[in-house]
Amino acid sequence: MNTIAISELRTNLPRLIEEVATYAKRFIVSVSGKPKAVILSIDELESLEETAEILAIPGAKKSMKIGLRQAKKRQGARLDKLLR
């Protein structure tokens, strides 16, 4: 992630927003040399929020780890059988 001073952000805001939206770049905004905020795309923010919601479900993380292990071993149920 790139760090950018707030003065540079002010000067280049339209270009930086375009980079964030188009190339999924992220910027840490610093004020007086200290990190104060992050600029990221709306899609990435929504993805992070969805991930946080899923991980807040009790047992979700454990279930995902089990599923990942099963997938690596080619165990578990086939999708077409689950959809029946």
C-alpha positions as CSV (number, residue, x, y, z in Angstrom):
1,M,0.0,0.0,0.0
2,N,1.3,3.4,-0.9
3,T,1.6,6.2,1.7
4,I,0.7,9.7,0.5
5,A,0.9,13.0,2.3
6,I,-2.4,14.8,2.6
7,S,-0.9,17.8,0.7
8,E,-0.1,15.5,-2.3
9,L,-3.6,14.0,-2.0
10,R,-5.2,17.4,-2.2
11,T,-3.1,18.2,-5.3
12,N,-3.8,14.9,-7.1
13,L,-7.2,13.8,-5.8
14,P,-9.0,13.2,-9.1
15,R,-6.1,11.1,-10.5
16,L,-5.7,9.1,-7.3
17,I,-9.4,8.4,-7.1
18,E,-9.3,7.1,-10.7
19,E,-6.3,4.8,-9.8
20,V,-8.2,3.5,-6.8
21,A,-11.4,2.9,-8.8
22,T,-9.7,1.5,-11.9
23,Y,-6.7,-0.4,-10.6
24,A,-7.8,-1.2,-7.0
25,K,-4.9,0.8,-5.6
26,R,-4.9,1.7,-1.9
27,F,-3.4,4.7,-0.3
28,I,-2.6,5.4,3.3
29,V,-3.0,9.2,3.9
30,S,-0.5,10.7,6.3
31,V,-0.8,13.9,8.2
32,S,2.4,15.3,9.6
33,G,4.1,12.0,8.7
34,K,1.6,9.9,10.7
35,P,-0.8,7.5,9.0
36,K,-4.4,8.8,9.6
37,A,-6.7,7.3,6.9
38,V,-6.9,4.9,4.0
39,I,-8.4,5.4,0.6
40,L,-9.7,2.2,-1.1
41,S,-12.3,1.4,-3.7
42,I,-15.9,1.0,-2.8
43,D,-15.8,-2.6,-4.1
44,E,-12.9,-3.5,-1.8
45,L,-14.7,-1.8,1.2
46,E,-17.8,-3.9,0.5
47,S,-15.8,-7.0,0.2
48,L,-14.0,-6.4,3.5
49,E,-17.4,-5.7,5.2
50,E,-18.9,-8.9,3.8
51,T,-15.9,-10.9,5.0
52,A,-16.1,-9.4,8.5
53,E,-19.8,-10.2,8.6
54,I,-19.2,-13.8,7.6
55,L,-16.3,-14.2,10.1
56,A,-18.6,-12.8,12.9
57,I,-20.9,-15.9,12.5
58,P,-20.0,-18.3,15.3
59,G,-18.2,-21.3,13.9
60,A,-17.8,-19.9,10.4
61,K,-14.0,-19.7,10.5
62,K,-13.7,-23.3,11.8
63,S,-16.2,-24.5,9.1
64,M,-14.2,-22.8,6.4
65,K,-10.9,-24.3,7.5
66,I,-12.5,-27.8,7.5
67,G,-14.0,-27.2,4.1
68,L,-10.6,-26.0,2.7
69,R,-8.9,-29.1,4.1
70,Q,-11.5,-31.3,2.5
71,A,-11.2,-29.5,-0.8
72,K,-7.5,-29.9,-0.9
73,K,-8.0,-33.7,-0.3
74,R,-10.8,-33.8,-2.8
75,Q,-13.2,-34.8,-0.1
76,G,-16.6,-33.5,0.6
77,A,-19.8,-33.3,-1.5
78,R,-19.9,-32.4,-5.2
79,L,-21.8,-29.2,-6.0
80,D,-24.2,-30.9,-8.4
81,K,-25.3,-33.3,-5.6
82,L,-25.8,-30.4,-3.2
83,L,-28.0,-28.6,-5.7
84,R,-30.4,-31.6,-6.1
